[in-house]
Amino acid sequence: MKYPRKLSSGANNTVIVLSDTEVAKLFTDDTRSDIGSEAEKIKFANAVNDLIVKFIRLDYSEDLKAEMLVMERLRPMDYRAYEVEIRELWLDVFEDELRALHQAGFVHRHLKRPSDIGGLAFDNILLTEQGLRLIDVGISALRSQVENVIFEKYVAVEIQEIHLFKNYFLNR
């Protein structure tokens, strides 16, 4: 289906603009993530810090026949317009906030896109006026959902991805 005001599409969902301040991730048919679970993970992360896009509400569009996960609208900026020293500061804050999420029991699990999915490697990390922010928590996990062994495995992978992102972000 063609959606009005489309921002992006992933393997299972499309994100559209609702207003100047809101976007909606559309859930139609069967997707790999559950709208309620995704909303809960965003709310959990939002209670820790501002790294993850902010949850606003769950809604339903009769026109689109879609459940909607409504979030704040982020406006990405091109980090290549900024000096490496400034990028290093943004990266330090990003790493601190990600560690805080890990300590609280949240892991994003999708900093780097799998190589078989189109788009840029780090499409889920956006530079905004507020600094680096994360979107798309569809496959994220809470420690309480997966227990310690699995959670720590996910965190270890994410730490490797942070090192890859650092090289990408600072040297591009």
Secondary structure, 3 states (H helix, E strand, C coil): CCCCCEEEECCCCEEEECCCCEEEEEECCCCCCCHHHHHHHHHHHHHHCCCECCEEEEEEECCCCEEEEEEECCCCCCHHHCCHHHHHHHHHHHHHHHHHHHHHCEECCCCCCCCCCCCCCCCCEEEECCEEEECCCCCCEEHHHHHHHHHHHHHHHHHHHHHHHHHHHHCC
